Each structure stands twice: as structure tokens, then as C-alpha cells.
């Protein structure tokens, strides 16, 4: 029987919300194995001088827990 765990992370990018989601996945994949899926929970931005300074993408990652 498999057990799937989820975690929420927020990726940050100066380019796009898509890139911010990829940044979140890339960083999580450095320490989490068996990532199987991602849901986009929301997007937001930091504004400075009437321009978008940072794109933020809130994602939920799904991965299988390993049995020992």
C-alpha cells in the first residue's frame, strides 16, 4: 500500500508565474524523492514602482513516502 504526502511551497521568479512554479519544483526536488504531481494553489506578485518585481506561485507537491 502506498501513502502519498503533500507539502505546500511558494516559488519565486523575476520572470513569470510559470518560472516561479518551476523554481519551487526544482528546489523541492533537491531533497524530496518520488515527486509525482503538483497543483497550483495560487499566484501573486510583488509590485515596485508600478511594475511586477517578483512573481510568486503557491504550489502543492505530491510525493510517495518510502517504506523502510
Protein Blocks (a to p, Z undefined) as FASTA:
>chain_A
ZZddddddddddfkbmklmmmmmmmmmmmmpghiabdcdfbdcdddeehiafbdcddddd
ddddddZZ
